[in-house]
């Protein structure tokens, strides 16, 4: 999996879910190019960022959604 050591150096505009409101424990996303999305911890804007292809990001967000928005939460399918 690709990553950037310092997310603040990426030429992207970062955003987070509007559902996060003023909470600081969120991830932020930024579009790097047509194929790649960067994901970083909102509390560490100059920390590392994962560089994910859109298919991988879609699979990740779908898996989290199936678990009531929590990694490791109850699985609605089971």
N, C-alpha and C positions, 0 to 999 in steps of 0.2 A: 504494500500500500504506500502510495506517495504521500509526502508531507512537506510542509514548510516549517523551518525552525522558528521563524518570527512572522506571525500572521500579519503584523502591521506593515510589513514591506510588500504585501500583495497589492496589485493595482485593482482593487475591487471596492464596491460599496457594500458595506455589511448591513444586514437586517436580521431581526429576530421576530418571532411570532407576536402578533398583536395580543394574543392571549397571555403573554408573559407579563404584561403591564409593567410595573416598576420593579419586579423581582430581578435579582442579579444572578440567579442561578440558571442561566439559559445558555443555549448554544446560538451562535450567529452563523449565517450563511452568506456567501458572496460568490457571484458568478465570475469565474476566472476566464473561461472561454466557452464556446458552444458545447463542449463535451465535459467540462470540469467545473465542479462546485467546491469551494473551500468551506470548511466547517471549523469553528473555533469556540473556545470557552469565553463567554462574554466578560467574565471576571478577569481574564488574562488576555487583553487585546494584543499584547506583544509576545504572547506565548505561541506554542506550535499550533498549526492548523492541519487537519487532514484534507487531502485533495482527492475527492471522490468523483468517479464518473457518474453521470446522471442515473444510470441503471442501478448502481450500487446504492446511491442515496435514496432512490425510490424504494428499493427493497428494505432498507433500514427503516425509513419512516413508516412504511406499511407494517412492518413487524412491531414497531412501537405502538402504532395505532391499534393493532389487534390485542395489545396488552394494556388497554385503558390508559395509554400515554406514559406508561412506566416500563422501563426495561426490567424484565423479571416479574412483571405483574401478572394477574390472572389471565389466562389465555381463553378468549371467547370461543375458540374452536373446539376446545377440549372438554 
